């Protein structure tokens, strides 16, 4: 396959809207996106900073349909880049390498460096993460679920996969509106991949140096206050990124992971300021489109909020500009120290105008409008709570937001969620970045019965104030990078704190097991980042660095360190004090606390 001549069709159904009979789809539309490598012209933007011409030479080149790092740029590269050079990860999917790998025993795999690297690194290009440290031989599989929209059929299939793994099998709702399933063993992977395709799912390109799940408004198409339905755009992005789930090697050798979102509501449920590319709705000269933010990210060494690219694109150019930004990052991004390879580091190096110039060079016609002043997102907006029952824009229908404690779901829960979606809605579920689930399209006549369903005692539409804002990463139960256990501890600490204080307004608490910050502690009101510390006797113990002051919505702001190295056993009184001092909580009576 030669990317210089290939193209692929992007096809998706028009957004589903319920009718009194059923939700139906209109005729699908087809877009054609050419996966060509543009001829890069010299920089002519006078405002671009002076950058050495050699620095602007693309560091990758196409070979046999894949992009590889040029020989001249291989000095000082990080170990992950060396693994990619030794063997192209996408061949495990695009050339069926997974079939042969799945036939080997774990002992055989570990005897050779190449196959050991396959299961520990390259399989992440297929969305498979080996849990060598805590669950040797078992994998987490991460899916692509644009906009967090999934069907009852897909949910049942995922439940059937994890069910066979017993206590090792479970699923998580992630902070990118996505499903992750756990317990997978390698011999089952080829069959699982086929099953995913049959229900319209893929796990392709969901890990390592790839574009992550495109995030959109979880209330897209049903929200009375929405600015734009984000589903067509997130679907289109996902189809482009994976070439309709066939594999798109033009964007699979990035310097590091890359996040994208499309904003569709004033509530900014999509958290645009922490994405590498965020599409912000704006009109220009009577046309609808998006202003662009770039460079937001978290890492152990640095966190940065996305900044304006000073660019606007019409709605039709969502894919060309995404492609141009990705290619600029792919071509020019650093591949040395992994802690300095996210896209913002490249923006820092080139300057925002220099980076913008590189994007322009890769745009069709080498043109890109300056940002529009007609931003459609209202800056002063009280973020709405989507948990509970809310009327949709479609008269007579409602969406019901369910709280999924720290995002953890078992196979039986998934089957029940699928049943509820079919019985009371339109067979659809929506996942949110706060690890919760929404059932849309519930008829007024079915609401009362839905709210009496036993599953809603576990996944409540009306959780306590502190529970509803609780988010937690995988933690060291499954993740080898996590320093502390997070999910069970987050629930336990929150329950104990609720016995000490009475909280009258929402407080978002996020727990992450390590500095990689998968649970995004910097956007939380109160964040906990796992670490090892010492207790009052000087003994090493599990602890957390406590963050304070993260904000989301129109006045988004990343939080700062409040206190470092707090032993986990000391967190409850500290959190209670923080809630009283900073969030207006009131201490309960001592007797009540003791009860």
N, C-alpha and C positions, 0 to 999 in steps of 0.2 A: 504493500500500500504506500503510495507516494503522496505526501500531504500537499505537494505542489499542484496536484491535479484533482485531488479527491474532494467530494462534497457529500453532505448527507442531509436527509430530510428531517425536519423537526415537526412532529405531529402530536397534537393533544386535543382532547375534547374541550368544547366550550364549558365554562364553569357551570356546575350543577346548581340549580335552584329548585326548591321543592314546589310542587303543585298539590292541590288537595288529593289528587290520585297518587302521584309518585313524582320523584325527581327524574327529569329526563334531560338528555343532552342534545344540543343542536349539532349540526353537521360539523365534523372536525375541520380545523384549518391547518394548512401546511405552510411552513416557512422553509426556505432553503438557505443554509448557512455554509459558505465555502471555507473549508479548513485549509486555506492556503497560507503559505509563509510570505508575507509582504516583502517587497524590495524596500529596504530601509534607506530613505533619502537623508542627506545631511541636515543637521539642525539649522533652521533659519530663524527661529524665534529670537529676536534681539534681546528679550528680557531674560532669556535663560542664562544661568550663571556659567562662568568659564569652567569647562570640564575638559580634561585631557581627552583628545580624540580616541586614543587607545582604550580609555575607560568605557567608551560608548560602543565598542565592538561587541557584538553578541558573543556570549561565552559558550553557547551551545550551537550545535549544527545537526541537521537532519541526516540520519543514516538508516536506510532501509525502512523508512516510515516512522522511526523513533528519534527523539531528540537526545543527544548525548553531549557531555561536556567536552569541549575541544582540548586536545593534548596540551596546548600552551597555557591553559588556565587550571591545570590539575595540581599545581604546587600548593601545599598548605590546605588542601580541602579536608573536610571533616569525614569521619568514618562512614557515615551514611552515604555520602557522595561516592565513596570508593565501592560500596556495595552495589550502587546503581550502575557504576561503570563495569564492574565484574560481570554483571548479568542484568539485562533489562527486566525490571519487575513486571511490566505489563505482559510479557510473554507467558507468564503463568496463566493469564486469562486469554489473551488474544491468540496464542498458539497452543492452547490446551495443556500447558505445562502442569497445571493443577491435577490433571488426570493421573500422570505418572507419579507426582509427588504423593498423592493420596494413597498410593499402593504400597508405599514404604512404611516400615515400622518406625517408631520414634527413635529406636536404637540405631537403625540404619541411617536415619536422617542426621542424627547428632554425630555420626562418625566422619562426615565430610563437611568442611566449612561452608561450601556453597549451599548445600541443602539445609544446613543449620541456619544460615543467613536467610534462606527462603522462608522458613517458618517464623523466624524471629523478626524479620524486617520486610522482605518483599511481599509476603502475603498481606501486609497492610494495604497494599494497592487493591486488593480484593475485599478490603474491609474486615480482614481477619487478624486478630491480635492474640498471639500466643501468651498464655498466662503461665510462663515458665516458672516464675518464682513461687507462686502459691497454688497453681492448678496445672502442673506439668502435663502436657499432652492435650489440654483443653483450650478452647479459643473463645474469645468474645467476637461476635460478628456485628458490625455496624452497617446499617442500611442507608440508602438514599431515600428520603421522604420529603420532597420539596413542599414547603409551606406547612409541613406537619400533618398533611391530609392523608388518611389511610382508610381502608374499607374493612368491613366485617370479614370478608373473605381473606384478605391479607392478614388480618389479626388472628384468625383461626389457624391459618397456615403456620404463622410464627409460633403460636401456642403448641401446635402439633410437633414442631421441631424441638422445643425446649422440654416438652412433656416426657420425651423418651430418655432424658438425661437425669431424671429424678431430682435429688437434692442439689445437684450441680447445675440444673437448668433453671433459669429465670430470665426476666427481661427488665430493662430500665428505659424510662422516658428520659431523654437527654436534654441538655441545655441548648441544643440546636434543633428542637422540635423533631426529634428522631427516635427510632427504636434501636436499642442494642440488645441482642440476645446472647445468653451465656451458656457454657457447658458444651459447646460444639466440639466434636472430635474430627480429626482430619479425614479419615476414610469416608465420612458422611458428606464432606463438602461438595463434591461434584453433584450429588443428587440434590442437596439443598439449593445449590445455585440454579439447577433446572427448575426446582419447585418455585423458587422466587420469581423466575422469569414467567412461569405459567400464571402467577397471580399479579403480574405487572410490577414486581419489585426488583431492585438490584442492590448489591452491596459494593459495586464497582467504584473504585477511586474515592473511597470514603475515609482513607487513613493516610498517614505519612504526608508526603510532599504533594498533596492534591487539594483541590477545591472541596471544602466541606459542604454539608447540606445547606442549600439555599433557604434562608429563613424569610417568612412573610407574616402578614397579619393572621393570627389564628381565627379571627372572625371574618375572614375575607368572604365577600359575597353575601353575608347574612347580617352584617353590622349596619344598623340604621345611620351611624355616624361616620362610616368609612369614607376615605378620600378616593381610594381606587381599590378594585379587587386585585390583590397581588398574585393570585393563583396562576393566571396565564404567564406572568413574568417569571415566577419561580419555577414553574414547569419548563418553560423555554430555556432558562438558565441550566437546569438540571439535564435536559436533553442535549444541550450543546456541550456541556462539560463532559458527559459520558458518551457522546455520539449515539444517542438513543440506546444506551446500555450496551453498545457494541465495543466501547473503548475508544477514547480520544487521546492518543499519545502526544498531540500537540500541547497539551496542558497537564501532562502527568509527571514531568520532570521539573517541578518548581524548586526553588531553593528551600522552601519550607511550606507548611500548611497555609491555607488562604481561605478567609471567610467572606461570604457575601450575603446581603439581605436586601429586600425590597420593602420599603415602608408604605403601609396602606392606611394607617390611622393616626390620629392626633396623639394617641396614647403611647406611641413608640414601643409597642409590645415587642418589636423586633430588635431593640437595643442597637441602633445604627452606629453609635459612637464606639463600639468595640469590634467593628467589622473592618476588614481590609478594603472592601468596597461596599458602600451603602447608597442605594438609590432613594433620594428624597423627592417626593412629588412637588412639581412646580410647573407653572405654565409660562410660555414665552410667545409673544406675538400671537396670542389666541390658540396656541398649540399646547397639548398636554405632553409633559415629559418629566424629566428628573434632573435635579441638581445632584452632584456627586460628592460624597465624602470618601476619603481614602486613608488607609494606614492604621486603623485602630487594632490593637492587639494586647494580649497578656503574655508574659513569659516570666521565668524565675528572676531574671535580671532587670526587666523593665516592663512597664505598662504604659501604653500611649493611647490617647483618645484620637479618633479619626478627625481629620482636618479637611476643609474644603479644597477640592481640586480646582475651583473656579471654572467649572465646566457644567454645561447643561446638554442633555441629549433628548431628542424626541423619543416617544415611546417605541417607535420602530427601530431605534438604534441601541436598545438595551444590550443585545448580543454583540454587535460590533465593538462597542466601547469596553465591554467586559473582556472580550478577546484581546483588544489592544492593551488594556491594563495588564492582563495576565502575561502577554508576550513581552511587554517591557520588563516585568518582574522576572520572568523566566530567563530572558536574554541577559539581563544586567545585574540581577541580584547576587549578593555575596554568597559563596559556598564554603566559607571558612568556619569560624566559630559558630556553632548552631545557635548560640544565644544572641547572635547579631545577624541573623539571616532573614528575619521577617521583613515584609515589604517596607515598613516605616524606616528601617535603617537605610534602605536604598533612597527613599524620599529625602531623608536627612542629608545623604551624601550628594545628591544631585540638586537639592533645593526643590521646592514645590514647583517652581516654573520650569526647572530643568526636567523634572520627572514628567510634568504635563507635556512638555515638548516631545518627550520620548513616546508618550501615549498618542499624541497627535500624529507622529510619524507613522504609526501603525494603524491609524484610522483609514477607512475608505476615503479616498480623495484628500487625505491628510488635512482634514478639517475637523474642528471641534469648537462649538459655540462656548462663549464665556457664560458663567453662571447667570441664572435669571434672578431678578429681585422679587419675582412673584411666587414666593414659597407658599405652598398650600397647607403646610403643617402649622396649626395654631400654637404659638409659643406659650401662651398662658392657658393651660389645660390641666384639669385634675384627672389624673389617670384613673380609669374606671376598673372596677373589679369584675372579672369575667366569671368568677366562681358563683354558683347559684343559678337561679332561673332568670332569664332575660328575654324580652321580646325581640324577634328578628325584624328585619326590614320587610319580610314577607308576612303579610297579615295572617294572624291565626297560628303562627309558628314561633317556637322558642328555641334558644340554645341553653343547655344546662352544663355548667362548668363543674367538674368533679375534682376534688383534691386527692392526689395520689401521694401519700406520705413518702417523701424523698424519692419519688419516681419509681419505686420498686414494684414490679408486678409479677405474679406467678402465672403458670399456664392456665390454671382454673379461672383466675381473674380475667385473663385475656379472652377466654371463651365466653365468660359472662358479659364482658364489655361488648363483644361482638353480638351477642344475643340481644342486649339492650339496644344497640344501634339499629338492629333489624326490627325489633318489636316496637320501638317507640320513635325512631327517627327514620332516616333514609339509607341506613346501612353504612354510615360514615362516622368516623371519629376524627377529632382534631387534637394534635399534640401541641403543647406550648413550651416555651423556653424555660418556664418555671417548673417543668416536669409534671404538669397536670394534663388532664384530658377533658375535652368538650364534646358533648353529644349534640349535634345540630339538628335542625328540622324536626323538632318535636311538636306535634299538633297539640293545641290547647286541650283537646279532649283526652289526651294520653298523659298529661303532666302528673296528675294526682297518682296514677298507678305507678309511673316511673319513680316518683319520689318515695314510694313505699317498698321498692325493691330492696331485698336484703343486702345486695352489694353496696348500696349507698350508705350503709352503716359503716363500712370499711373505707369507701371512697366518698367522703361526705361532700355534698354541695355547700355545706355551711360549717367549715372547720373553725377551730378557735383562731383568734387574731394572729397569734404567733405561729401556729401550725400552717396557716395558709400562705405565709411568706417564706417557708422553709425550703431550702434547696441544698442538696448534698451530692457530691461526686461519688464514684464507686467506692473509694477508700481501699484500705489494704486487705479487705476480704477477698478481692479479686485482682486488684491492680498492683503490680510489682513496684511501681514508682511511688505509690502512696506511702506516707510515713505513718499515718494513724488510721484507725477505723473511723469512718465518718457517718454512715447512714444510721446505724443503730444508736450511735452516740448523739447525733443531732436530735433524734427523737427523744432520747432519754433526758438530755440537758434541757430541751424545750419544755418537756412535761414537768420537770422539777422547777424550772423558772416560773412556769405558770402557777405553781402552788405558792410561790413567794410574792408575786406582784400581780396587780390588776392592770392590764394594758388596754387603753381605750382607742388607740389608733394603730393601723397596720405598721408592722416593723418587719422588714425583710432580712432574714438571717441566712447566710450561705456558708456551707462547710466544704472545704477542699482539702484533700489529703496530702498535698505537696505543693511546692511553688509553681507548678505548671498551671494551677488555678483553673482547672476544668469547670469548677462550679462558680467561677467568676466572682470571687469574694470582693473584688474591688468595686463592683457595682452595687453591693449590698449595703443596707443601713448598718448592719453589723456583720463582719466577715471573720471566719476562722480558718487559718491556713496551717495545716499540720506541720509539726516540727518535733524534734527531740529536745528536751530541756532537762532541768534538774529541779527536784522538789526541795522542800525546806531542809531536808536532811542531806542534800547534795547528791542524791541518787538520781541516775538517769531515768527519765520517764517520758511518756507521750505527752505532748503539749500542743499549743497553738499560738501563732501570732494573731493578735486580734486587730482587725481593721474597723474603721468607723467613718461614716460620712459619705459612702457611695450613694449616688442618686441616679435615677433613670427618668426618662420622660423629657419634657421640654427644657429642664434645667439640669441635664445630665452632668455628672461629675464623678470622677473616680475617687474612692475613699483612700484614707491614709492610715498608716500604722498607728494604733492607739496604745498597744502594749505588746511587747515581744515576749515569747517563751513562757506563756502561762501554762502550768501543769493542767491537764484536762480535768483532774479532780477538783481544781479550784475555779473552774469556769462558771459554775452556777451562781455563786454569790457575786462574781464580777459582772456577769450579764445582768443580773437583777439590779445592781448598782447603776450600770450604764442605762438601763431602761428608765430608771427613776430620774437620773440626772439629765438625760438627753432626749427622752421620748415621752415624758409626762406620766410615766407609770406610777402607781401608788402601791406601797407595801401592804400586803394583806396582814390581817391580825396574826400574831405569832402562833396562836392556838390553831388557826386554820392551816397555817403552813406545816405545823407538826402533824396534824391529822392527815 
